[in-house]
Every structure is written in C-alpha cells, then in structure tokens.
Amino acid sequence: MNSEKDMLTNIKKSSHYGKVFSQVLFWIGIALMVITLIAGIGIISSRGKFDEWILTQDTEVQHKIGSVELINIDLGMGTPEDLNLESDIPALQAEIDAHPYSVYYGSVFFVLTACIAYYCAVMAFFGRAFKLIENSPTPFTSEVKKGLLIPLIGVAVIIAFTLSGGFAILAGILIWVIYSVLDYGIKLQELYDETL
C-alpha cells in the first residue's frame, strides 16, 4: 500500500500533466479561433468573390470506397433561395440578397469562432484547476472544489451541445458525485488536521 506522501505525489504529478495538456489544448484552440475568425472575415469581406467561386466550382465532395459512399457534402447547397436566409434589418437583407453564400459561410465561421472561444475558456479553467491541485498541500480543499466546478460544468455544456441530452445528464450526475466526494474528502481532511 502506498504511503500518504506517495499518493499526494501521484496526485500532484497527474495534476501537472493535466495542467500541461490543458495548456496545449488551450493554445491549439486559440490558433483555431484565429484561423476561423480570419476565414469568416475573409469570406464576409470578399464582396461576392466567394459566391462567384462557389457557383463556378464543383462543390460536391464525395469519398467512396468501391461502390460504398462514405460522405457526400454539397458546399453549394443548391440555389441561394435554398439557404432560407432572411433578416428584418434592411442592410443585412440587401447583403444576403447580393451575396448569400458569403453571408452564410462567413456566419458559420463566426459561430465556430465563438464555440472555440468557449472551448478555450473551459481549457483555461481546467488548467487553473490542475495548477491549484498541484500547488495545494492536499487536493481536499474548498478552493480545489470550487476550482473544479466551473470547468466540469463547462464540459457538461459542451457534451449537451455536441452529443446529447442523455450524456449531459450523465455528465451532470458525474459532476455531482465528484463534488460530493470532494466535499467528503474536505471533511475528512479537516478531521485529520484536527487530530494532528
């Protein structure tokens, strides 16, 4: 059986690796966020050149193995009317009418940028939580419990939007269990500290 010191060393070591991995994912997210933002701005500001390009290209992407079709994506998405873009703002509606594909794909990239920004925030909170665990004398402190709550909720939200509500509920229950275990650990740590 490992001694208490060895167990704390393992927790700190795993927290260090968690911190480093969170930071790597954070910086990858920042790079992707900059790329998607630049792409969105470039498409929106193309003043119709993107629409002309889409209309003159073979926009259907197909990947087949033998006769089995794996993926079929049509970037043109039919006629501009098929996009069903409408706005109550006259200037925006005029832009939609003039350049529907630029507005649509530029907006998609802006939404993607916002999603990546959220992901980066969650990774930053995880990095902060791992650093807090690494630098704490024990992982059972109220600061660690609070520090883990925000990124765990952030992951549950990501799961809800990317997988399904069922997985989000499962993630919520997991967060509750982790929170309860940490709460119990904090009480035990307080009792342990009082006996010393």
C-alpha positions in Angstrom: 0.0 0.0 0.0 1.3 3.4 -0.9 2.1 5.9 1.8 0.2 9.2 2.1 3.2 11.1 0.7 3.4 8.8 -2.4 -0.3 9.2 -3.0 0.0 13.0 -2.8 3.0 12.9 -5.1 1.0 11.0 -7.6 -1.9 13.4 -7.4 0.4 16.4 -7.9 2.2 14.6 -10.8 -1.1 13.8 -12.6 -2.3 17.4 -12.0 0.9 18.7 -13.5 0.3 16.6 -16.6 -3.3 17.7 -16.7 -2.2 21.3 -16.5 0.3 20.9 -19.3 -2.3 19.1 -21.5 -4.9 21.7 -20.8 -2.5 24.5 -21.8 -1.6 22.7 -25.0 -5.3 22.3 -25.9 -5.9 25.9 -24.9 -3.2 27.2 -27.3 -4.4 24.9 -30.1 -7.9 26.3 -29.6 -6.5 29.9 -29.7 -4.8 29.1 -33.0 -8.0 27.6 -34.4 -10.0 30.5 -33.2 -7.7 33.0 -35.0 -7.9 30.9 -38.2 -11.7 30.6 -38.1 -12.1 34.3 -37.3 -9.8 35.3 -40.2 -11.6 32.9 -42.6 -15.0 34.3 -41.5 -13.8 37.9 -42.0 -12.3 37.0 -45.4 -15.4 35.3 -46.6 -17.7 38.1 -45.5 -15.4 40.8 -46.9 -14.9 39.0 -50.2 -17.7 41.2 -51.7 -19.2 38.4 -53.7 -16.0 36.7 -54.9 -16.7 33.8 -52.6 -20.2 33.5 -54.1 -18.7 33.5 -57.6 -16.2 30.9 -56.7 -18.8 28.6 -55.1 -21.1 28.9 -58.2 -18.2 28.1 -60.6 -16.8 25.2 -58.7 -17.8 21.5 -58.4 -18.8 21.9 -54.8 -19.8 18.4 -54.2 -17.3 16.4 -52.1 -17.6 12.7 -52.3 -15.5 10.0 -50.7 -16.1 6.4 -51.8 -14.5 3.1 -51.2 -15.5 0.9 -54.1 -19.2 1.4 -54.5 -19.8 2.4 -50.9 -20.3 6.2 -50.4 -18.8 7.3 -47.1 -19.5 11.0 -47.3 -21.3 13.4 -49.7 -21.2 17.1 -49.0 -22.5 19.7 -51.3 -21.0 23.1 -50.4 -23.2 24.9 -52.9 -26.3 23.7 -51.0 -28.5 24.3 -54.1 -29.7 27.7 -55.1 -29.3 30.8 -52.9 -33.0 30.5 -52.1 -32.4 27.0 -50.6 -30.3 28.7 -47.8 -33.5 30.3 -46.4 -31.6 33.3 -45.2 -33.8 36.3 -44.1 -33.3 39.3 -41.9 -35.5 42.1 -40.7 -32.6 44.5 -41.0 -32.8 46.0 -44.5 -29.0 46.5 -44.9 -28.3 42.9 -43.8 -31.1 41.6 -46.1 -29.6 43.5 -49.0 -26.2 41.8 -48.3 -27.9 38.4 -48.1 -29.6 39.0 -51.4 -26.4 40.1 -53.1 -24.0 37.5 -51.5 -26.0 34.7 -49.9 -23.1 32.2 -49.7 -20.6 34.7 -48.3 -23.1 35.7 -45.6 -24.0 32.0 -44.8 -20.4 30.6 -44.7 -19.0 33.7 -43.0 -21.6 33.4 -40.3 -20.8 29.7 -39.9 -17.2 30.6 -39.3 -18.1 33.3 -36.8 -20.3 30.8 -34.8 -17.5 28.3 -35.0 -15.1 31.0 -33.6 -17.5 31.6 -30.7 -17.7 27.9 -30.0 -13.9 27.6 -30.0 -13.6 30.6 -27.7 -15.9 28.8 -25.2 -13.8 25.7 -25.5 -10.6 27.8 -24.8 -12.3 29.3 -21.7 -13.1 25.8 -20.4 -9.5 24.6 -21.1 -8.1 27.7 -19.2 -10.3 26.9 -16.2 -9.1 23.3 -16.3 -5.5 24.5 -16.4 -6.2 26.7 -13.5 -7.8 23.9 -11.5 -5.0 21.5 -12.2 -2.5 24.1 -11.1 -4.4 24.7 -7.9 -4.4 21.0 -7.2 -0.7 20.8 -8.0 0.2 23.6 -5.7 -2.1 22.7 -2.8 -0.8 20.7 0.2 -3.8 18.4 -0.2 -6.4 18.1 -3.0 -9.2 18.2 -0.4 -9.7 22.0 0.0 -12.6 24.2 -0.7 -10.6 26.1 -3.3 -9.9 23.0 -5.3 -13.6 22.0 -5.1 -14.7 25.5 -6.4 -11.9 25.5 -9.0 -13.1 22.2 -10.5 -16.8 23.1 -10.5 -16.6 25.7 -13.3 -14.7 23.6 -15.9 -16.7 20.5 -15.1 -20.0 22.4 -15.8 -18.3 23.8 -18.9 -17.7 20.2 -20.1 -21.2 19.2 -19.4 -22.5 22.1 -21.6 -20.1 21.0 -24.4 -21.4 17.5 -24.1 -25.0 18.7 -24.1 -24.5 20.6 -27.4 -22.3 18.0 -29.1 -23.5 14.6 -28.0 -27.0 14.5 -26.5 -29.1 15.5 -23.5 -28.7 12.0 -22.0 -24.9 12.3 -21.9 -25.3 15.8 -20.5 -27.5 14.4 -17.7 -24.9 11.7 -17.1 -22.1 14.4 -17.0 -24.2 16.4 -14.5 -24.6 13.4 -12.3 -20.8 12.7 -12.5 -20.2 16.4 -11.5 -22.5 15.9 -8.6 -20.6 12.7 -7.5 -17.2 14.4 -7.9 -18.4 17.4 -5.9 -19.8 15.2 -3.1 -16.6 13.1 -3.0 -14.5 16.3 -2.7 -16.9 17.6 0.0 -16.5 14.3 1.9 -12.7 14.4 1.5 -12.6 18.0 2.8 -14.5 16.9 5.9 -12.1 14.0 6.4 -9.1 16.3 5.8 -10.4 18.7 8.5 -10.9 15.9 11.0 -7.4 14.6 10.1 -5.9 18.0 10.6 -7.6 18.4 14.0 -6.2 15.1 15.3 -2.7 16.2 14.5 
